[in-house]
Each structure stands twice: as C-alpha cells, then as structure tokens.
C-alpha cells in the first residue's frame, strides 16, 4: 500500500528530494528510513509515524531496523 510522504513529518524530511505529495510503497519507505536514520529526530516522531515505523519493521524488516 503506497504511503504519502507528506503524512509523516520525519519521512518528509529524509525524502527532501521528492515531491511532498509523492506516494511510495511501504517496503521502499522502510528502506528510506534505514538509509537515512541518522537524520531522523527520534524525539520528534509523533505517535502515528512511530507506529508506522514499528509496523514496517515487523512486516518488511522481520523485526529488525537495519541502521
């Protein structure tokens, strides 16, 4: 299921080179978080985005965030 970048503030920040309204497949979103985790401000993750990350880790990362 594609996700809209603008719906997740930290994802939007790490996807600065894409349009705000771009839709990205979930497995690619997890890969983006993993590649750019050093730029994610964990203290600024809202509940919705943290739940998304947790779900993506379970579903696509087999329980592991490779950072």
PyMOL Python script that loads the backbone (N, CA, C, O; Angstrom):
from pymol import cmd

cmd.read_pdbstr("""\
ATOM      1  N   UNK A   1       0.844  -1.176   0.000  1.00  0.00           N
ATOM      2  CA  UNK A   1       0.000   0.000   0.000  1.00  0.00           C
ATOM      3  C   UNK A   1       0.895   1.248   0.000  1.00  0.00           C
ATOM      4  O   UNK A   1       1.729   1.399   0.893  1.00  0.00           O
ATOM      5  N   UNK A   2       0.743   2.111  -0.950  1.00  0.00           N
ATOM      6  CA  UNK A   2       1.580   3.319  -1.015  1.00  0.00           C
ATOM      7  C   UNK A   2       1.264   4.296   0.120  1.00  0.00           C
ATOM      8  O   UNK A   2       0.117   4.432   0.546  1.00  0.00           O
ATOM      9  N   UNK A   3       2.290   4.955   0.585  1.00  0.00           N
ATOM     10  CA  UNK A   3       2.157   5.962   1.635  1.00  0.00           C
ATOM     11  C   UNK A   3       2.486   7.332   1.058  1.00  0.00           C
ATOM     12  O   UNK A   3       3.362   7.461   0.203  1.00  0.00           O
ATOM     13  N   UNK A   4       1.778   8.352   1.530  1.00  0.00           N
ATOM     14  CA  UNK A   4       2.031   9.716   1.078  1.00  0.00           C
ATOM     15  C   UNK A   4       3.087  10.345   1.984  1.00  0.00           C
ATOM     16  O   UNK A   4       2.912  10.398   3.201  1.00  0.00           O
ATOM     17  N   UNK A   5       4.163  10.813   1.402  1.00  0.00           N
ATOM     18  CA  UNK A   5       5.280  11.356   2.167  1.00  0.00           C
ATOM     19  C   UNK A   5       4.853  12.462   3.120  1.00  0.00           C
ATOM     20  O   UNK A   5       5.331  12.519   4.253  1.00  0.00           O
ATOM     21  N   UNK A   6       3.967  13.332   2.682  1.00  0.00           N
ATOM     22  CA  UNK A   6       3.555  14.487   3.478  1.00  0.00           C
ATOM     23  C   UNK A   6       2.835  14.091   4.767  1.00  0.00           C
ATOM     24  O   UNK A   6       2.705  14.917   5.671  1.00  0.00           O
ATOM     25  N   UNK A   7       2.367  12.852   4.868  1.00  0.00           N
ATOM     26  CA  UNK A   7       1.627  12.409   6.054  1.00  0.00           C
ATOM     27  C   UNK A   7       2.536  12.082   7.242  1.00  0.00           C
ATOM     28  O   UNK A   7       2.046  11.878   8.352  1.00  0.00           O
ATOM     29  N   UNK A   8       3.839  12.030   7.024  1.00  0.00           N
ATOM     30  CA  UNK A   8       4.787  11.624   8.062  1.00  0.00           C
ATOM     31  C   UNK A   8       5.945  12.627   8.095  1.00  0.00           C
ATOM     32  O   UNK A   8       6.792  12.605   7.202  1.00  0.00           O
ATOM     33  N   UNK A   9       6.000  13.501   9.098  1.00  0.00           N
ATOM     34  CA  UNK A   9       6.964  14.612   9.112  1.00  0.00           C
ATOM     35  C   UNK A   9       8.435  14.202   8.996  1.00  0.00           C
ATOM     36  O   UNK A   9       9.172  14.816   8.224  1.00  0.00           O
ATOM     37  N   UNK A  10       8.874  13.210   9.721  1.00  0.00           N
ATOM     38  CA  UNK A  10      10.285  12.822   9.646  1.00  0.00           C
ATOM     39  C   UNK A  10      10.595  12.149   8.309  1.00  0.00           C
ATOM     40  O   UNK A  10      11.680  12.332   7.758  1.00  0.00           O
ATOM     41  N   UNK A  11       9.662  11.386   7.799  1.00  0.00           N
ATOM     42  CA  UNK A  11       9.831  10.792   6.473  1.00  0.00           C
ATOM     43  C   UNK A  11       9.941  11.895   5.426  1.00  0.00           C
ATOM     44  O   UNK A  11      10.765  11.815   4.515  1.00  0.00           O
ATOM     45  N   UNK A  12       9.128  12.897   5.556  1.00  0.00           N
ATOM     46  CA  UNK A  12       9.169  14.019   4.616  1.00  0.00           C
ATOM     47  C   UNK A  12      10.547  14.688   4.641  1.00  0.00           C
ATOM     48  O   UNK A  12      11.080  15.063   3.596  1.00  0.00           O
ATOM     49  N   UNK A  13      11.112  14.832   5.827  1.00  0.00           N
ATOM     50  CA  UNK A  13      12.437  15.451   5.946  1.00  0.00           C
ATOM     51  C   UNK A  13      13.525  14.633   5.269  1.00  0.00           C
ATOM     52  O   UNK A  13      14.409  15.194   4.621  1.00  0.00           O
ATOM     53  N   UNK A  14      13.470  13.308   5.411  1.00  0.00           N
ATOM     54  CA  UNK A  14      14.523  12.485   4.808  1.00  0.00           C
ATOM     55  C   UNK A  14      14.280  12.249   3.323  1.00  0.00           C
ATOM     56  O   UNK A  14      15.165  11.785   2.604  1.00  0.00           O
ATOM     57  N   UNK A  15      13.071  12.572   2.871  1.00  0.00           N
ATOM     58  CA  UNK A  15      12.747  12.444   1.446  1.00  0.00           C
ATOM     59  C   UNK A  15      12.681  13.833   0.815  1.00  0.00           C
ATOM     60  O   UNK A  15      11.814  14.118  -0.010  1.00  0.00           O
ATOM     61  N   UNK A  16      13.600  14.672   1.213  1.00  0.00           N
ATOM     62  CA  UNK A  16      13.610  16.083   0.778  1.00  0.00           C
ATOM     63  C   UNK A  16      13.696  16.232  -0.739  1.00  0.00           C
ATOM     64  O   UNK A  16      13.279  17.253  -1.285  1.00  0.00           O
ATOM     65  N   UNK A  17      14.229  15.229  -1.417  1.00  0.00           N
ATOM     66  CA  UNK A  17      14.429  15.326  -2.865  1.00  0.00           C
ATOM     67  C   UNK A  17      13.218  14.838  -3.667  1.00  0.00           C
ATOM     68  O   UNK A  17      13.278  14.756  -4.894  1.00  0.00           O
ATOM     69  N   UNK A  18      12.139  14.521  -2.985  1.00  0.00           N
ATOM     70  CA  UNK A  18      10.917  14.073  -3.657  1.00  0.00           C
ATOM     71  C   UNK A  18       9.805  15.081  -3.396  1.00  0.00           C
ATOM     72  O   UNK A  18       9.866  15.871  -2.454  1.00  0.00           O
ATOM     73  N   UNK A  19       8.803  15.034  -4.242  1.00  0.00           N
ATOM     74  CA  UNK A  19       7.646  15.919  -4.043  1.00  0.00           C
ATOM     75  C   UNK A  19       6.884  15.492  -2.792  1.00  0.00           C
ATOM     76  O   UNK A  19       6.793  14.305  -2.477  1.00  0.00           O
ATOM     77  N   UNK A  20       6.350  16.459  -2.103  1.00  0.00           N
ATOM     78  CA  UNK A  20       5.633  16.227  -0.857  1.00  0.00           C
ATOM     79  C   UNK A  20       4.446  15.276  -1.042  1.00  0.00           C
ATOM     80  O   UNK A  20       4.137  14.489  -0.148  1.00  0.00           O
ATOM     81  N   UNK A  21       3.791  15.347  -2.188  1.00  0.00           N
ATOM     82  CA  UNK A  21       2.602  14.521  -2.416  1.00  0.00           C
ATOM     83  C   UNK A  21       2.916  13.178  -3.080  1.00  0.00           C
ATOM     84  O   UNK A  21       2.001  12.462  -3.485  1.00  0.00           O
ATOM     85  N   UNK A  22       4.207  12.833  -3.194  1.00  0.00           N
ATOM     86  CA  UNK A  22       4.583  11.537  -3.776  1.00  0.00           C
ATOM     87  C   UNK A  22       4.048  10.388  -2.933  1.00  0.00           C
ATOM     88  O   UNK A  22       3.970  10.473  -1.708  1.00  0.00           O
ATOM     89  N   UNK A  23       3.685   9.328  -3.613  1.00  0.00           N
ATOM     90  CA  UNK A  23       3.284   8.087  -2.964  1.00  0.00           C
ATOM     91  C   UNK A  23       4.426   7.090  -3.123  1.00  0.00           C
ATOM     92  O   UNK A  23       4.975   6.929  -4.213  1.00  0.00           O
ATOM     93  N   UNK A  24       4.776   6.425  -2.025  1.00  0.00           N
ATOM     94  CA  UNK A  24       5.910   5.497  -2.013  1.00  0.00           C
ATOM     95  C   UNK A  24       5.444   4.184  -1.399  1.00  0.00           C
ATOM     96  O   UNK A  24       4.741   4.174  -0.389  1.00  0.00           O
ATOM     97  N   UNK A  25       5.840   3.081  -2.017  1.00  0.00           N
ATOM     98  CA  UNK A  25       5.479   1.755  -1.497  1.00  0.00           C
ATOM     99  C   UNK A  25       6.108   1.541  -0.117  1.00  0.00           C
ATOM    100  O   UNK A  25       7.186   2.060   0.170  1.00  0.00           O
ATOM    101  N   UNK A  26       5.427   0.780   0.721  1.00  0.00           N
ATOM    102  CA  UNK A  26       5.849   0.599   2.107  1.00  0.00           C
ATOM    103  C   UNK A  26       7.244   0.008   2.247  1.00  0.00           C
ATOM    104  O   UNK A  26       8.011   0.455   3.100  1.00  0.00           O
ATOM    105  N   UNK A  27       7.592  -0.977   1.438  1.00  0.00           N
ATOM    106  CA  UNK A  27       8.926  -1.567   1.563  1.00  0.00           C
ATOM    107  C   UNK A  27      10.006  -0.542   1.225  1.00  0.00           C
ATOM    108  O   UNK A  27      11.085  -0.556   1.816  1.00  0.00           O
ATOM    109  N   UNK A  28       9.719   0.337   0.284  1.00  0.00           N
ATOM    110  CA  UNK A  28      10.669   1.393  -0.060  1.00  0.00           C
ATOM    111  C   UNK A  28      10.759   2.432   1.062  1.00  0.00           C
ATOM    112  O   UNK A  28      11.827   2.991   1.308  1.00  0.00           O
ATOM    113  N   UNK A  29       9.641   2.687   1.736  1.00  0.00           N
ATOM    114  CA  UNK A  29       9.647   3.621   2.861  1.00  0.00           C
ATOM    115  C   UNK A  29      10.565   3.092   3.962  1.00  0.00           C
ATOM    116  O   UNK A  29      11.360   3.847   4.521  1.00  0.00           O
ATOM    117  N   UNK A  30      10.460   1.805   4.275  1.00  0.00           N
ATOM    118  CA  UNK A  30      11.347   1.231   5.288  1.00  0.00           C
ATOM    119  C   UNK A  30      12.800   1.384   4.858  1.00  0.00           C
ATOM    120  O   UNK A  30      13.650   1.738   5.675  1.00  0.00           O
ATOM    121  N   UNK A  31      13.091   1.127   3.614  1.00  0.00           N
ATOM    122  CA  UNK A  31      14.461   1.277   3.108  1.00  0.00           C
ATOM    123  C   UNK A  31      14.931   2.731   3.237  1.00  0.00           C
ATOM    124  O   UNK A  31      16.100   2.978   3.533  1.00  0.00           O
ATOM    125  N   UNK A  32      14.043   3.675   3.022  1.00  0.00           N
ATOM    126  CA  UNK A  32      14.402   5.094   3.168  1.00  0.00           C
ATOM    127  C   UNK A  32      14.741   5.407   4.621  1.00  0.00           C
ATOM    128  O   UNK A  32      15.739   6.072   4.897  1.00  0.00           O
ATOM    129  N   UNK A  33      13.915   4.933   5.549  1.00  0.00           N
ATOM    130  CA  UNK A  33      14.208   5.134   6.975  1.00  0.00           C
ATOM    131  C   UNK A  33      15.564   4.516   7.317  1.00  0.00           C
ATOM    132  O   UNK A  33      16.372   5.144   8.001  1.00  0.00           O
ATOM    133  N   UNK A  34      15.816   3.312   6.856  1.00  0.00           N
ATOM    134  CA  UNK A  34      17.062   2.629   7.188  1.00  0.00           C
ATOM    135  C   UNK A  34      18.271   3.378   6.627  1.00  0.00           C
ATOM    136  O   UNK A  34      19.267   3.551   7.330  1.00  0.00           O
ATOM    137  N   UNK A  35      18.197   3.820   5.386  1.00  0.00           N
ATOM    138  CA  UNK A  35      19.322   4.536   4.764  1.00  0.00           C
ATOM    139  C   UNK A  35      19.593   5.880   5.415  1.00  0.00           C
ATOM    140  O   UNK A  35      20.737   6.333   5.467  1.00  0.00           O
ATOM    141  N   UNK A  36      18.542   6.518   5.910  1.00  0.00           N
ATOM    142  CA  UNK A  36      18.658   7.897   6.384  1.00  0.00           C
ATOM    143  C   UNK A  36      18.377   8.062   7.870  1.00  0.00           C
ATOM    144  O   UNK A  36      18.100   9.173   8.323  1.00  0.00           O
ATOM    145  N   UNK A  37      18.443   6.982   8.633  1.00  0.00           N
ATOM    146  CA  UNK A  37      18.064   7.017  10.041  1.00  0.00           C
ATOM    147  C   UNK A  37      18.849   8.074  10.824  1.00  0.00           C
ATOM    148  O   UNK A  37      18.318   8.657  11.770  1.00  0.00           O
ATOM    149  N   UNK A  38      20.085   8.325  10.449  1.00  0.00           N
ATOM    150  CA  UNK A  38      20.901   9.311  11.177  1.00  0.00           C
ATOM    151  C   UNK A  38      20.300  10.711  11.104  1.00  0.00           C
ATOM    152  O   UNK A  38      20.647  11.575  11.909  1.00  0.00           O
ATOM    153  N   UNK A  39      19.403  10.943  10.146  1.00  0.00           N
ATOM    154  CA  UNK A  39      18.759  12.252  10.010  1.00  0.00           C
ATOM    155  C   UNK A  39      17.385  12.314  10.668  1.00  0.00           C
ATOM    156  O   UNK A  39      16.772  13.380  10.731  1.00  0.00           O
ATOM    157  N   UNK A  40      16.903  11.183  11.156  1.00  0.00           N
ATOM    158  CA  UNK A  40      15.598  11.141  11.811  1.00  0.00           C
ATOM    159  C   UNK A  40      15.764  11.605  13.254  1.00  0.00           C
ATOM    160  O   UNK A  40      16.588  11.067  13.994  1.00  0.00           O
ATOM    161  N   UNK A  41      14.980  12.605  13.650  1.00  0.00           N
ATOM    162  CA  UNK A  41      14.975  13.086  15.028  1.00  0.00           C
ATOM    163  C   UNK A  41      13.944  12.252  15.782  1.00  0.00           C
ATOM    164  O   UNK A  41      12.745  12.529  15.729  1.00  0.00           O
ATOM    165  N   UNK A  42      14.421  11.240  16.477  1.00  0.00           N
ATOM    166  CA  UNK A  42      13.518  10.304  17.145  1.00  0.00           C
ATOM    167  C   UNK A  42      12.622  10.997  18.158  1.00  0.00           C
ATOM    168  O   UNK A  42      11.490  10.566  18.376  1.00  0.00           O
ATOM    169  N   UNK A  43      13.102  12.046  18.771  1.00  0.00           N
ATOM    170  CA  UNK A  43      12.309  12.785  19.755  1.00  0.00           C
ATOM    171  C   UNK A  43      11.126  13.502  19.099  1.00  0.00           C
ATOM    172  O   UNK A  43      10.150  13.842  19.766  1.00  0.00           O
ATOM    173  N   UNK A  44      11.223  13.724  17.800  1.00  0.00           N
ATOM    174  CA  UNK A  44      10.164  14.437  17.077  1.00  0.00           C
ATOM    175  C   UNK A  44       9.178  13.503  16.375  1.00  0.00           C
ATOM    176  O   UNK A  44       8.239  13.967  15.728  1.00  0.00           O
ATOM    177  N   UNK A  45       9.385  12.193  16.500  1.00  0.00           N
ATOM    178  CA  UNK A  45       8.450  11.242  15.891  1.00  0.00           C
ATOM    179  C   UNK A  45       7.112  11.312  16.624  1.00  0.00           C
ATOM    180  O   UNK A  45       7.057  11.129  17.840  1.00  0.00           O
ATOM    181  N   UNK A  46       6.045  11.576  15.891  1.00  0.00           N
ATOM    182  CA  UNK A  46       4.733  11.547  16.534  1.00  0.00           C
ATOM    183  C   UNK A  46       4.268  10.089  16.617  1.00  0.00           C
ATOM    184  O   UNK A  46       4.876   9.191  16.034  1.00  0.00           O
ATOM    185  N   UNK A  47       3.204   9.886  17.337  1.00  0.00           N
ATOM    186  CA  UNK A  47       2.716   8.526  17.576  1.00  0.00           C
ATOM    187  C   UNK A  47       2.397   7.803  16.262  1.00  0.00           C
ATOM    188  O   UNK A  47       2.734   6.631  16.098  1.00  0.00           O
ATOM    189  N   UNK A  48       1.752   8.501  15.336  1.00  0.00           N
ATOM    190  CA  UNK A  48       1.363   7.911  14.058  1.00  0.00           C
ATOM    191  C   UNK A  48       2.585   7.423  13.280  1.00  0.00           C
ATOM    192  O   UNK A  48       2.575   6.325  12.724  1.00  0.00           O
ATOM    193  N   UNK A  49       3.634   8.239  13.244  1.00  0.00           N
ATOM    194  CA  UNK A  49       4.824   7.854  12.486  1.00  0.00           C
ATOM    195  C   UNK A  49       5.587   6.742  13.192  1.00  0.00           C
ATOM    196  O   UNK A  49       6.120   5.849  12.533  1.00  0.00           O
ATOM    197  N   UNK A  50       5.648   6.779  14.524  1.00  0.00           N
ATOM    198  CA  UNK A  50       6.322   5.708  15.261  1.00  0.00           C
ATOM    199  C   UNK A  50       5.605   4.384  15.053  1.00  0.00           C
ATOM    200  O   UNK A  50       6.248   3.345  14.899  1.00  0.00           O
ATOM    201  N   UNK A  51       4.277   4.416  15.048  1.00  0.00           N
ATOM    202  CA  UNK A  51       3.509   3.192  14.804  1.00  0.00           C
ATOM    203  C   UNK A  51       3.746   2.675  13.389  1.00  0.00           C
ATOM    204  O   UNK A  51       3.826   1.466  13.169  1.00  0.00           O
ATOM    205  N   UNK A  52       3.856   3.588  12.437  1.00  0.00           N
ATOM    206  CA  UNK A  52       4.165   3.183  11.063  1.00  0.00           C
ATOM    207  C   UNK A  52       5.514   2.478  11.005  1.00  0.00           C
ATOM    208  O   UNK A  52       5.629   1.396  10.430  1.00  0.00           O
ATOM    209  N   UNK A  53       6.530   3.088  11.597  1.00  0.00           N
ATOM    210  CA  UNK A  53       7.877   2.509  11.583  1.00  0.00           C
ATOM    211  C   UNK A  53       7.860   1.126  12.237  1.00  0.00           C
ATOM    212  O   UNK A  53       8.435   0.175  11.707  1.00  0.00           O
ATOM    213  N   UNK A  54       7.207   1.023  13.375  1.00  0.00           N
ATOM    214  CA  UNK A  54       7.132  -0.270  14.067  1.00  0.00           C
ATOM    215  C   UNK A  54       6.478  -1.330  13.191  1.00  0.00           C
ATOM    216  O   UNK A  54       6.943  -2.469  13.135  1.00  0.00           O
ATOM    217  N   UNK A  55       5.404  -0.958  12.511  1.00  0.00           N
ATOM    218  CA  UNK A  55       4.704  -1.903  11.635  1.00  0.00           C
ATOM    219  C   UNK A  55       5.570  -2.302  10.438  1.00  0.00           C
ATOM    220  O   UNK A  55       5.620  -3.473  10.062  1.00  0.00           O
ATOM    221  N   UNK A  56       6.243  -1.325   9.849  1.00  0.00           N
ATOM    222  CA  UNK A  56       7.109  -1.624   8.703  1.00  0.00           C
ATOM    223  C   UNK A  56       8.254  -2.543   9.103  1.00  0.00           C
ATOM    224  O   UNK A  56       8.636  -3.435   8.345  1.00  0.00           O
ATOM    225  N   UNK A  57       8.802  -2.324  10.296  1.00  0.00           N
ATOM    226  CA  UNK A  57       9.882  -3.178  10.792  1.00  0.00           C
ATOM    227  C   UNK A  57       9.385  -4.616  10.945  1.00  0.00           C
ATOM    228  O   UNK A  57      10.066  -5.560  10.544  1.00  0.00           O
ATOM    229  N   UNK A  58       8.198  -4.776  11.525  1.00  0.00           N
ATOM    230  CA  UNK A  58       7.640  -6.127  11.685  1.00  0.00           C
ATOM    231  C   UNK A  58       7.334  -6.761  10.338  1.00  0.00           C
ATOM    232  O   UNK A  58       7.659  -7.925  10.104  1.00  0.00           O
ATOM    233  N   UNK A  59       6.710  -5.999   9.458  1.00  0.00           N
ATOM    234  CA  UNK A  59       6.209  -6.557   8.204  1.00  0.00           C
ATOM    235  C   UNK A  59       7.298  -6.774   7.160  1.00  0.00           C
ATOM    236  O   UNK A  59       7.310  -7.804   6.486  1.00  0.00           O
ATOM    237  N   UNK A  60       8.207  -5.821   7.018  1.00  0.00           N
ATOM    238  CA  UNK A  60       9.200  -5.899   5.953  1.00  0.00           C
ATOM    239  C   UNK A  60      10.627  -6.131   6.457  1.00  0.00           C
ATOM    240  O   UNK A  60      11.476  -6.640   5.727  1.00  0.00           O
ATOM    241  N   UNK A  61      10.877  -5.756   7.704  1.00  0.00           N
ATOM    242  CA  UNK A  61      12.226  -5.891   8.244  1.00  0.00           C
ATOM    243  C   UNK A  61      12.402  -7.118   9.110  1.00  0.00           C
ATOM    244  O   UNK A  61      13.474  -7.329   9.677  1.00  0.00           O
ATOM    245  N   UNK A  62      11.351  -7.939   9.221  1.00  0.00           N
ATOM    246  CA  UNK A  62      11.400  -9.166  10.029  1.00  0.00           C
ATOM    247  C   UNK A  62      11.855  -8.865  11.449  1.00  0.00           C
ATOM    248  O   UNK A  62      12.616  -9.624  12.048  1.00  0.00           O
ATOM    249  N   UNK A  63      11.371  -7.733  11.981  1.00  0.00           N
ATOM    250  CA  UNK A  63      11.646  -7.368  13.371  1.00  0.00           C
ATOM    251  C   UNK A  63      12.917  -6.587  13.587  1.00  0.00           C
ATOM    252  O   UNK A  63      13.270  -6.295  14.729  1.00  0.00           O
ATOM    253  N   UNK A  64      13.628  -6.232  12.504  1.00  0.00           N
ATOM    254  CA  UNK A  64      14.912  -5.546  12.649  1.00  0.00           C
ATOM    255  C   UNK A  64      14.938  -4.280  11.790  1.00  0.00           C
ATOM    256  O   UNK A  64      14.585  -4.303  10.611  1.00  0.00           O
ATOM    257  N   UNK A  65      15.362  -3.179  12.407  1.00  0.00           N
ATOM    258  CA  UNK A  65      15.615  -1.946  11.670  1.00  0.00           C
ATOM    259  C   UNK A  65      17.126  -1.910  11.416  1.00  0.00           C
ATOM    260  O   UNK A  65      17.913  -1.745  12.349  1.00  0.00           O
ATOM    261  N   UNK A  66      17.513  -2.061  10.186  1.00  0.00           N
ATOM    262  CA  UNK A  66      18.937  -2.126   9.829  1.00  0.00           C
ATOM    263  C   UNK A  66      19.518  -0.729   9.693  1.00  0.00           C
ATOM    264  O   UNK A  66      19.507  -0.134   8.616  1.00  0.00           O
ATOM    265  N   UNK A  67      20.024  -0.221  10.807  1.00  0.00           N
ATOM    266  CA  UNK A  67      20.652   1.104  10.799  1.00  0.00           C
ATOM    267  C   UNK A  67      22.068   1.008  11.324  1.00  0.00           C
ATOM    268  O   UNK A  67      22.768   2.017  11.398  1.00  0.00           O
TER     269      UNK A  67
END
""", "prot")
cmd.dss("prot")
cmd.show_as("cartoon", "prot")
cmd.util.cbc("prot")
cmd.orient("prot")
